[in-house]
Amino acid sequence: MSHQRIGIRRDILELITSEEADKVTPLMTTIYCRLLVAPPERWDGSEALRVKGSMREEVWTAAWVELVNLLGVAAWDARNAIEWLEEKKVIDYQADRDGRGIKITFAGIYFSE
């Protein structure tokens, strides 16, 4: 699915650009935006972002590692941002216990063509 426009509720934009968010990680806005503009094949319709583990050179790569690679930030920044975004109810983060998949849904966004 390819989205031409992404709408984000103002209260969410204010939250992710706040001083509180910057204290969690100065990369909060970058991380949030990279989640939203993930490649279309990672989206389950317009409902959820899905990240799956994969085999690379005969080595299993967990979904978390794939997510960190997608975000292009240090794992520490990614973890802090994801935990804070979930705590603030900006996202809902669900990970399989076996590390094979992650599902992220977003509050207050909409897509249009």
A tleap script that builds the chain and sets N, CA, C and O, in Angstrom:
source leaprc.protein.ff14SB
mol = sequence {
  NMET SER HIE GLN ARG ILE GLY ILE ARG ARG
  ASP ILE LEU GLU LEU ILE THR SER GLU GLU
  ALA ASP LYS VAL THR PRO LEU MET THR THR
  ILE TYR CYS ARG LEU LEU VAL ALA PRO PRO
  GLU ARG TRP ASP GLY SER GLU ALA LEU ARG
  VAL LYS GLY SER MET ARG GLU GLU VAL TRP
  THR ALA ALA TRP VAL GLU LEU VAL ASN LEU
  LEU GLY VAL ALA ALA TRP ASP ALA ARG ASN
  ALA ILE GLU TRP LEU GLU GLU LYS LYS VAL
  ILE ASP TYR GLN ALA ASP ARG ASP GLY ARG
  GLY ILE LYS ILE THR PHE ALA GLY ILE TYR
  PHE SER CGLU
}
set mol.1.N position { 0.842 -1.170 0.000 }
set mol.1.CA position { 0.000 0.000 0.000 }
set mol.1.C position { 0.886 1.231 0.000 }
set mol.1.O position { 1.791 1.361 0.825 }
set mol.2.N position { 0.621 2.118 -0.921 }
set mol.2.CA position { 1.392 3.350 -1.016 }
set mol.2.C position { 0.500 4.526 -0.629 }
set mol.2.O position { -0.545 4.753 -1.238 }
set mol.3.N position { 0.913 5.251 0.366 }
set mol.3.CA position { 0.138 6.390 0.840 }
set mol.3.C position { 0.782 7.670 0.346 }
set mol.3.O position { 1.992 7.855 0.476 }
set mol.4.N position { -0.026 8.553 -0.222 }
set mol.4.CA position { 0.510 9.831 -0.651 }
set mol.4.C position { 0.486 10.841 0.491 }
set mol.4.O position { 1.344 11.720 0.568 }
set mol.5.N position { -0.505 10.710 1.383 }
set mol.5.CA position { -0.637 11.650 2.490 }
set mol.5.C position { -0.878 10.900 3.800 }
set mol.5.O position { -1.605 9.908 3.850 }
set mol.6.N position { -0.254 11.399 4.839 }
set mol.6.CA position { -0.461 10.859 6.178 }
set mol.6.C position { -0.903 12.012 7.061 }
set mol.6.O position { -0.203 13.019 7.172 }
set mol.7.N position { -2.051 11.870 7.684 }
set mol.7.CA position { -2.537 12.874 8.621 }
set mol.7.C position { -2.256 12.424 10.045 }
set mol.7.O position { -2.448 11.259 10.393 }
set mol.8.N position { -1.800 13.361 10.859 }
set mol.8.CA position { -1.479 13.066 12.259 }
set mol.8.C position { -2.200 14.085 13.133 }
set mol.8.O position { -2.116 15.291 12.899 }
set mol.9.N position { -2.906 13.588 14.138 }
set mol.9.CA position { -3.606 14.479 15.055 }
set mol.9.C position { -2.634 15.459 15.716 }
set mol.9.O position { -1.512 15.091 16.063 }
set mol.10.N position { -3.067 16.688 15.884 }
set mol.10.CA position { -2.213 17.744 16.436 }
set mol.10.C position { -1.665 17.396 17.823 }
set mol.10.O position { -0.497 17.666 18.101 }
set mol.11.N position { -2.473 16.811 18.688 }
set mol.11.CA position { -1.988 16.498 20.040 }
set mol.11.C position { -0.842 15.491 19.994 }
set mol.11.O position { 0.058 15.537 20.832 }
set mol.12.N position { -0.871 14.596 19.037 }
set mol.12.CA position { 0.216 13.629 18.896 }
set mol.12.C position { 1.467 14.328 18.378 }
set mol.12.O position { 2.566 14.079 18.873 }
set mol.13.N position { 1.310 15.192 17.396 }
set mol.13.CA position { 2.472 15.954 16.901 }
set mol.13.C position { 3.103 16.777 18.015 }
set mol.13.O position { 4.326 16.826 18.141 }
set mol.14.N position { 2.274 17.418 18.816 }
set mol.14.CA position { 2.798 18.221 19.923 }
set mol.14.C position { 3.533 17.341 20.939 }
set mol.14.O position { 4.561 17.739 21.486 }
set mol.15.N position { 3.003 16.162 21.181 }
set mol.15.CA position { 3.622 15.246 22.140 }
set mol.15.C position { 4.973 14.740 21.647 }
set mol.15.O position { 5.944 14.760 22.403 }
set mol.16.N position { 5.058 14.291 20.407 }
set mol.16.CA position { 6.321 13.720 19.915 }
set mol.16.C position { 7.396 14.769 19.668 }
set mol.16.O position { 8.570 14.429 19.522 }
set mol.17.N position { 7.004 16.049 19.620 }
set mol.17.CA position { 7.982 17.122 19.443 }
set mol.17.C position { 8.226 17.889 20.748 }
set mol.17.O position { 8.880 18.932 20.745 }
set mol.18.N position { 7.705 17.373 21.849 }
set mol.18.CA position { 7.807 18.061 23.137 }
set mol.18.C position { 9.187 17.905 23.773 }
set mol.18.O position { 9.988 17.064 23.364 }
set mol.19.N position { 9.443 18.738 24.786 }
set mol.19.CA position { 10.678 18.618 25.563 }
set mol.19.C position { 10.729 17.261 26.270 }
set mol.19.O position { 11.796 16.663 26.409 }
set mol.20.N position { 9.569 16.788 26.711 }
set mol.20.CA position { 9.504 15.476 27.363 }
set mol.20.C position { 9.993 14.389 26.412 }
set mol.20.O position { 10.764 13.515 26.808 }
set mol.21.N position { 9.548 14.442 25.161 }
set mol.21.CA position { 9.983 13.462 24.163 }
set mol.21.C position { 11.480 13.579 23.911 }
set mol.21.O position { 12.170 12.568 23.782 }
set mol.22.N position { 11.987 14.812 23.839 }
set mol.22.CA position { 13.423 15.021 23.619 }
set mol.22.C position { 14.261 14.457 24.757 }
set mol.22.O position { 15.390 14.018 24.540 }
set mol.23.N position { 13.713 14.467 25.972 }
set mol.23.CA position { 14.451 13.912 27.108 }
set mol.23.C position { 14.551 12.393 27.011 }
set mol.23.O position { 15.521 11.796 27.476 }
set mol.24.N position { 13.542 11.774 26.404 }
set mol.24.CA position { 13.578 10.322 26.193 }
set mol.24.C position { 14.654 10.001 25.162 }
set mol.24.O position { 15.525 9.163 25.397 }
set mol.25.N position { 14.584 10.664 24.038 }
set mol.25.CA position { 15.607 10.592 22.995 }
set mol.25.C position { 15.418 11.779 22.064 }
set mol.25.O position { 14.292 12.074 21.665 }
set mol.26.N position { 16.491 12.461 21.715 }
set mol.26.CA position { 16.368 13.567 20.762 }
set mol.26.C position { 15.975 13.090 19.357 }
set mol.26.O position { 15.725 13.906 18.470 }
set mol.27.N position { 15.923 11.790 19.163 }
set mol.27.CA position { 15.548 11.216 17.869 }
set mol.27.C position { 14.074 10.804 17.810 }
set mol.27.O position { 13.667 10.111 16.877 }
set mol.28.N position { 13.274 11.220 18.788 }
set mol.28.CA position { 11.874 10.792 18.856 }
set mol.28.C position { 11.113 11.090 17.564 }
set mol.28.O position { 10.434 10.210 17.034 }
set mol.29.N position { 11.216 12.299 17.058 }
set mol.29.CA position { 10.484 12.669 15.849 }
set mol.29.C position { 10.957 11.845 14.658 }
set mol.29.O position { 10.151 11.392 13.845 }
set mol.30.N position { 12.257 11.655 14.562 }
set mol.30.CA position { 12.814 10.844 13.472 }
set mol.30.C position { 12.288 9.411 13.551 }
set mol.30.O position { 11.868 8.846 12.542 }
set mol.31.N position { 12.310 8.833 14.732 }
set mol.31.CA position { 11.855 7.456 14.917 }
set mol.31.C position { 10.380 7.329 14.558 }
set mol.31.O position { 9.993 6.415 13.829 }
set mol.32.N position { 9.557 8.237 15.065 }
set mol.32.CA position { 8.120 8.196 14.779 }
set mol.32.C position { 7.865 8.321 13.273 }
set mol.32.O position { 7.076 7.561 12.712 }
set mol.33.N position { 8.521 9.262 12.632 }
set mol.33.CA position { 8.318 9.455 11.193 }
set mol.33.C position { 8.801 8.252 10.390 }
set mol.33.O position { 8.168 7.876 9.403 }
set mol.34.N position { 9.900 7.653 10.795 }
set mol.34.CA position { 10.395 6.475 10.069 }
set mol.34.C position { 9.454 5.283 10.227 }
set mol.34.O position { 9.335 4.462 9.317 }
set mol.35.N position { 8.794 5.186 11.362 }
set mol.35.CA position { 7.767 4.152 11.506 }
set mol.35.C position { 6.654 4.381 10.489 }
set mol.35.O position { 6.217 3.449 9.814 }
set mol.36.N position { 6.200 5.630 10.386 }
set mol.36.CA position { 5.075 5.940 9.500 }
set mol.36.C position { 5.401 5.786 8.022 }
set mol.36.O position { 4.526 5.442 7.228 }
set mol.37.N position { 6.643 6.037 7.647 }
set mol.37.CA position { 6.991 5.958 6.226 }
set mol.37.C position { 7.711 4.648 5.892 }
set mol.37.O position { 8.436 4.570 4.899 }
set mol.38.N position { 7.510 3.630 6.717 }
set mol.38.CA position { 8.088 2.312 6.431 }
set mol.38.C position { 7.609 1.841 5.057 }
set mol.38.O position { 6.534 2.238 4.606 }
set mol.39.N position { 8.384 1.014 4.405 }
set mol.39.CA position { 8.004 0.526 3.074 }
set mol.39.C position { 6.600 -0.093 3.061 }
set mol.39.O position { 6.184 -0.726 4.032 }
set mol.40.N position { 5.884 0.095 1.961 }
set mol.40.CA position { 4.497 -0.401 1.853 }
set mol.40.C position { 4.335 -1.883 2.164 }
set mol.40.O position { 3.306 -2.285 2.707 }
set mol.41.N position { 5.325 -2.701 1.834 }
set mol.41.CA position { 5.199 -4.145 2.084 }
set mol.41.C position { 5.208 -4.469 3.582 }
set mol.41.O position { 4.877 -5.591 3.966 }
set mol.42.N position { 5.566 -3.541 4.402 }
set mol.42.CA position { 5.554 -3.753 5.850 }
set mol.42.C position { 4.205 -3.425 6.483 }
set mol.42.O position { 3.985 -3.709 7.660 }
set mol.43.N position { 3.303 -2.828 5.706 }
set mol.43.CA position { 1.996 -2.432 6.240 }
set mol.43.C position { 0.953 -3.510 5.989 }
set mol.43.O position { 0.887 -4.099 4.911 }
set mol.44.N position { 0.149 -3.750 6.999 }
set mol.44.CA position { -0.986 -4.663 6.915 }
set mol.44.C position { -2.200 -3.783 6.614 }
set mol.44.O position { -2.881 -3.317 7.527 }
set mol.45.N position { -2.460 -3.562 5.333 }
set mol.45.CA position { -3.486 -2.592 4.948 }
set mol.45.C position { -3.042 -1.224 5.432 }
set mol.45.O position { -1.872 -0.872 5.288 }
set mol.46.N position { -3.948 -0.450 5.998 }
set mol.46.CA position { -3.558 0.834 6.586 }
set mol.46.C position { -3.673 0.761 8.100 }
set mol.46.O position { -3.638 1.778 8.793 }
set mol.47.N position { -3.811 -0.456 8.595 }
set mol.47.CA position { -4.057 -0.652 10.016 }
set mol.47.C position { -2.793 -0.761 10.866 }
set mol.47.O position { -2.705 -0.139 11.925 }
set mol.48.N position { -1.832 -1.533 10.419 }
set mol.48.CA position { -0.706 -1.842 11.285 }
set mol.48.C position { 0.588 -2.003 10.506 }
set mol.48.O position { 0.602 -2.456 9.361 }
set mol.49.N position { 1.658 -1.624 11.155 }
set mol.49.CA position { 2.996 -1.861 10.645 }
set mol.49.C position { 3.444 -3.212 11.193 }
set mol.49.O position { 3.345 -3.464 12.394 }
set mol.50.N position { 3.934 -4.076 10.313 }
set mol.50.CA position { 4.396 -5.399 10.744 }
set mol.50.C position { 5.859 -5.566 10.352 }
set mol.50.O position { 6.261 -5.289 9.221 }
set mol.51.N position { 6.635 -6.024 11.316 }
set mol.51.CA position { 8.047 -6.293 11.081 }
set mol.51.C position { 8.286 -7.741 11.466 }
set mol.51.O position { 7.917 -8.179 12.556 }
set mol.52.N position { 8.905 -8.470 10.566 }
set mol.52.CA position { 9.149 -9.891 10.801 }
set mol.52.C position { 10.640 -10.168 10.837 }
set mol.52.O position { 11.433 -9.490 10.184 }
set mol.53.N position { 11.002 -11.174 11.610 }
set mol.53.CA position { 12.378 -11.650 11.605 }
set mol.53.C position { 12.670 -12.302 10.261 }
set mol.53.O position { 11.756 -12.611 9.497 }
set mol.54.N position { 13.940 -12.507 9.986 }
set mol.54.CA position { 14.286 -13.105 8.698 }
set mol.54.C position { 15.604 -13.873 8.801 }
set mol.54.O position { 16.375 -13.710 9.746 }
set mol.55.N position { 15.829 -14.706 7.803 }
set mol.55.CA position { 17.093 -15.427 7.691 }
set mol.55.C position { 18.019 -14.590 6.814 }
set mol.55.O position { 17.655 -14.176 5.713 }
set mol.56.N position { 19.217 -14.351 7.327 }
set mol.56.CA position { 20.235 -13.631 6.563 }
set mol.56.C position { 21.528 -14.420 6.666 }
set mol.56.O position { 22.059 -14.640 7.755 }
set mol.57.N position { 22.018 -14.838 5.522 }
set mol.57.CA position { 23.258 -15.596 5.474 }
set mol.57.C position { 23.236 -16.753 6.475 }
set mol.57.O position { 24.195 -16.982 7.212 }
set mol.58.N position { 22.115 -17.470 6.476 }
set mol.58.CA position { 21.901 -18.648 7.315 }
set mol.58.C position { 21.887 -18.342 8.818 }
set mol.58.O position { 22.112 -19.232 9.638 }
set mol.59.N position { 21.625 -17.089 9.169 }
set mol.59.CA position { 21.528 -16.680 10.567 }
set mol.59.C position { 20.173 -16.007 10.760 }
set mol.59.O position { 19.783 -15.137 9.980 }
set mol.60.N position { 19.461 -16.416 11.805 }
set mol.60.CA position { 18.158 -15.827 12.102 }
set mol.60.C position { 18.350 -14.428 12.666 }
set mol.60.O position { 19.133 -14.226 13.594 }
set mol.61.N position { 17.626 -13.456 12.095 }
set mol.61.CA position { 17.621 -12.092 12.586 }
set mol.61.C position { 16.242 -11.835 13.175 }
set mol.61.O position { 15.238 -11.932 12.470 }
set mol.62.N position { 16.185 -11.509 14.459 }
set mol.62.CA position { 14.915 -11.290 15.146 }
set mol.62.C position { 14.210 -10.048 14.616 }
set mol.62.O position { 14.836 -9.148 14.055 }
set mol.63.N position { 12.907 -10.019 14.804 }
set mol.63.CA position { 12.097 -8.888 14.349 }
set mol.63.C position { 12.582 -7.576 14.969 }
set mol.63.O position { 12.575 -6.539 14.305 }
set mol.64.N position { 13.002 -7.614 16.239 }
set mol.64.CA position { 13.497 -6.391 16.877 }
set mol.64.C position { 14.706 -5.826 16.124 }
set mol.64.O position { 14.794 -4.616 15.917 }
set mol.65.N position { 15.628 -6.689 15.718 }
set mol.65.CA position { 16.803 -6.245 14.963 }
set mol.65.C position { 16.367 -5.646 13.628 }
set mol.65.O position { 16.911 -4.631 13.192 }
set mol.66.N position { 15.388 -6.273 12.982 }
set mol.66.CA position { 14.861 -5.744 11.720 }
set mol.66.C position { 14.243 -4.356 11.938 }
set mol.66.O position { 14.415 -3.462 11.110 }
set mol.67.N position { 13.526 -4.180 13.051 }
set mol.67.CA position { 12.914 -2.884 13.352 }
set mol.67.C position { 13.988 -1.822 13.584 }
set mol.67.O position { 13.891 -0.716 13.053 }
set mol.68.N position { 14.996 -2.150 14.361 }
set mol.68.CA position { 16.087 -1.195 14.618 }
set mol.68.C position { 16.765 -0.823 13.304 }
set mol.68.O position { 17.086 0.345 13.086 }
set mol.69.N position { 16.986 -1.794 12.433 }
set mol.69.CA position { 17.577 -1.507 11.120 }
set mol.69.C position { 16.677 -0.594 10.295 }
set mol.69.O position { 17.163 0.318 9.627 }
set mol.70.N position { 15.377 -0.834 10.338 }
set mol.70.CA position { 14.419 0.006 9.622 }
set mol.70.C position { 14.489 1.449 10.121 }
set mol.70.O position { 14.436 2.390 9.329 }
set mol.71.N position { 14.608 1.614 11.434 }
set mol.71.CA position { 14.639 2.948 12.031 }
set mol.71.C position { 15.981 3.649 11.827 }
set mol.71.O position { 16.040 4.879 11.803 }
set mol.72.N position { 17.050 2.883 11.683 }
set mol.72.CA position { 18.362 3.480 11.449 }
set mol.72.C position { 18.924 4.230 12.646 }
set mol.72.O position { 19.667 5.198 12.489 }
set mol.73.N position { 18.566 3.780 13.838 }
set mol.73.CA position { 19.065 4.397 15.070 }
set mol.73.C position { 19.632 3.308 15.968 }
set mol.73.O position { 19.479 2.118 15.691 }
set mol.74.N position { 20.282 3.720 17.038 }
set mol.74.CA position { 20.796 2.747 17.997 }
set mol.74.C position { 19.635 2.030 18.679 }
set mol.74.O position { 18.560 2.601 18.861 }
set mol.75.N position { 19.863 0.782 19.050 }
set mol.75.CA position { 18.820 -0.015 19.704 }
set mol.75.C position { 18.318 0.666 20.977 }
set mol.75.O position { 17.128 0.598 21.286 }
set mol.76.N position { 19.205 1.314 21.707 }
set mol.76.CA position { 18.833 2.010 22.939 }
set mol.76.C position { 17.816 3.114 22.644 }
set mol.76.O position { 16.803 3.222 23.335 }
set mol.77.N position { 18.079 3.932 21.622 }
set mol.77.CA position { 17.142 4.998 21.249 }
set mol.77.C position { 15.816 4.408 20.789 }
set mol.77.O position { 14.751 4.905 21.158 }
set mol.78.N position { 15.875 3.356 19.988 }
set mol.78.CA position { 14.654 2.716 19.497 }
set mol.78.C position { 13.816 2.189 20.660 }
set mol.78.O position { 12.611 2.434 20.710 }
set mol.79.N position { 14.430 1.476 21.584 }
set mol.79.CA position { 13.708 0.893 22.719 }
set mol.79.C position { 13.076 1.992 23.577 }
set mol.79.O position { 11.902 1.897 23.935 }
set mol.80.N position { 13.839 3.027 23.907 }
set mol.80.CA position { 13.297 4.111 24.722 }
set mol.80.C position { 12.132 4.805 24.031 }
set mol.80.O position { 11.126 5.115 24.669 }
set mol.81.N position { 12.260 5.049 22.749 }
set mol.81.CA position { 11.194 5.712 21.998 }
set mol.81.C position { 9.946 4.841 21.936 }
set mol.81.O position { 8.843 5.319 22.198 }
set mol.82.N position { 10.112 3.574 21.595 }
set mol.82.CA position { 8.965 2.668 21.479 }
set mol.82.C position { 8.252 2.550 22.825 }
set mol.82.O position { 7.024 2.621 22.884 }
set mol.83.N position { 9.009 2.371 23.899 }
set mol.83.CA position { 8.385 2.259 25.226 }
set mol.83.C position { 7.622 3.531 25.594 }
set mol.83.O position { 6.512 3.456 26.122 }
set mol.84.N position { 8.203 4.688 25.320 }
set mol.84.CA position { 7.566 5.958 25.658 }
set mol.84.C position { 6.323 6.186 24.787 }
set mol.84.O position { 5.280 6.601 25.292 }
set mol.85.N position { 6.435 5.917 23.485 }
set mol.85.CA position { 5.282 6.078 22.587 }
set mol.85.C position { 4.135 5.175 23.018 }
set mol.85.O position { 2.970 5.564 22.933 }
set mol.86.N position { 4.458 3.979 23.479 }
set mol.86.CA position { 3.413 3.073 23.953 }
set mol.86.C position { 2.827 3.564 25.283 }
set mol.86.O position { 1.612 3.537 25.476 }
set mol.87.N position { 3.675 4.002 26.175 }
set mol.87.CA position { 3.216 4.520 27.465 }
set mol.87.C position { 2.262 5.710 27.273 }
set mol.87.O position { 1.288 5.865 28.010 }
set mol.88.N position { 2.562 6.543 26.273 }
set mol.88.CA position { 1.737 7.730 25.990 }
set mol.88.C position { 0.535 7.411 25.103 }
set mol.88.O position { -0.235 8.303 24.747 }
set mol.89.N position { 0.381 6.142 24.750 }
set mol.89.CA position { -0.726 5.656 23.925 }
set mol.89.C position { -0.740 6.252 22.509 }
set mol.89.O position { -1.793 6.423 21.895 }
set mol.90.N position { 0.454 6.559 22.020 }
set mol.90.CA position { 0.622 7.007 20.642 }
set mol.90.C position { 0.645 5.795 19.719 }
set mol.90.O position { 0.160 5.845 18.588 }
set mol.91.N position { 1.215 4.709 20.223 }
set mol.91.CA position { 1.249 3.443 19.482 }
set mol.91.C position { 0.827 2.313 20.411 }
set mol.91.O position { 0.812 2.452 21.634 }
set mol.92.N position { 0.486 1.195 19.789 }
set mol.92.CA position { 0.323 -0.061 20.507 }
set mol.92.C position { 1.366 -0.997 19.916 }
set mol.92.O position { 1.377 -1.240 18.710 }
set mol.93.N position { 2.235 -1.519 20.758 }
set mol.93.CA position { 3.349 -2.364 20.325 }
set mol.93.C position { 3.111 -3.779 20.822 }
set mol.93.O position { 2.928 -4.006 22.018 }
set mol.94.N position { 3.116 -4.729 19.892 }
set mol.94.CA position { 2.950 -6.139 20.251 }
set mol.94.C position { 4.062 -6.938 19.592 }
set mol.94.O position { 4.280 -6.842 18.384 }
set mol.95.N position { 4.768 -7.733 20.402 }
set mol.95.CA position { 5.847 -8.566 19.881 }
set mol.95.C position { 5.585 -10.016 20.228 }
set mol.95.O position { 5.169 -10.336 21.342 }
set mol.96.N position { 5.830 -10.889 19.269 }
set mol.96.CA position { 5.751 -12.325 19.530 }
set mol.96.C position { 6.829 -12.706 20.528 }
set mol.96.O position { 7.922 -12.140 20.518 }
set mol.97.N position { 6.524 -13.652 21.376 }
set mol.97.CA position { 7.499 -14.100 22.375 }
set mol.97.C position { 8.743 -14.728 21.745 }
set mol.97.O position { 9.832 -14.683 22.318 }
set mol.98.N position { 8.566 -15.308 20.569 }
set mol.98.CA position { 9.698 -15.979 19.930 }
set mol.98.C position { 10.558 -15.043 19.075 }
set mol.98.O position { 11.517 -15.491 18.445 }
set mol.99.N position { 10.226 -13.752 19.049 }
set mol.99.CA position { 11.025 -12.785 18.302 }
set mol.99.C position { 10.794 -12.785 16.810 }
set mol.99.O position { 11.537 -12.150 16.062 }
set mol.100.N position { 9.766 -13.494 16.369 }
set mol.100.CA position { 9.528 -13.609 14.931 }
set mol.100.C position { 8.734 -12.456 14.329 }
set mol.100.O position { 8.825 -12.210 13.127 }
set mol.101.N position { 7.963 -11.751 15.137 }
set mol.101.CA position { 7.142 -10.690 14.563 }
set mol.101.C position { 6.803 -9.584 15.547 }
set mol.101.O position { 6.705 -9.805 16.754 }
set mol.102.N position { 6.625 -8.387 14.997 }
set mol.102.CA position { 6.207 -7.206 15.754 }
set mol.102.C position { 5.064 -6.568 14.990 }
set mol.102.O position { 5.085 -6.483 13.762 }
set mol.103.N position { 4.062 -6.118 15.739 }
set mol.103.CA position { 2.939 -5.399 15.149 }
set mol.103.C position { 2.807 -4.070 15.888 }
set mol.103.O position { 2.735 -4.036 17.117 }
set mol.104.N position { 2.776 -2.972 15.124 }
set mol.104.CA position { 2.629 -1.641 15.710 }
set mol.104.C position { 1.419 -0.973 15.076 }
set mol.104.O position { 1.333 -0.842 13.855 }
set mol.105.N position { 0.480 -0.551 15.925 }
set mol.105.CA position { -0.655 0.233 15.451 }
set mol.105.C position { -0.523 1.644 16.025 }
set mol.105.O position { 0.103 1.854 17.064 }
set mol.106.N position { -1.117 2.588 15.335 }
set mol.106.CA position { -0.935 3.999 15.650 }
set mol.106.C position { -2.257 4.652 16.021 }
set mol.106.O position { -3.288 4.382 15.405 }
set mol.107.N position { -2.221 5.510 17.027 }
set mol.107.CA position { -3.386 6.308 17.392 }
set mol.107.C position { -3.324 7.621 16.606 }
set mol.107.O position { -2.245 8.162 16.362 }
set mol.108.N position { -4.479 8.112 16.221 }
set mol.108.CA position { -4.580 9.456 15.677 }
set mol.108.C position { -3.932 9.719 14.350 }
set mol.108.O position { -3.495 10.840 14.089 }
set mol.109.N position { -3.856 8.697 13.485 }
set mol.109.CA position { -3.329 8.942 12.138 }
set mol.109.C position { -4.360 8.484 11.119 }
set mol.109.O position { -5.230 7.666 11.416 }
set mol.110.N position { -4.247 9.027 9.910 }
set mol.110.CA position { -5.062 8.562 8.810 }
set mol.110.C position { -4.258 8.694 7.526 }
set mol.110.O position { -3.365 9.533 7.409 }
set mol.111.N position { -4.597 7.852 6.579 }
set mol.111.CA position { -3.929 7.856 5.289 }
set mol.111.C position { -4.923 8.233 4.210 }
set mol.111.O position { -6.106 7.903 4.298 }
set mol.112.N position { -4.436 8.927 3.190 }
set mol.112.CA position { -5.268 9.222 2.027 }
set mol.112.C position { -4.415 9.166 0.791 }
set mol.112.O position { -3.188 9.244 0.850 }
set mol.113.N position { -5.079 9.029 -0.319 }
set mol.113.CA position { -4.366 8.929 -1.600 }
set mol.113.C position { -4.166 10.244 -2.217 }
set mol.113.O position { -3.583 10.337 -3.297 }
savepdb mol mol.pdb
quit
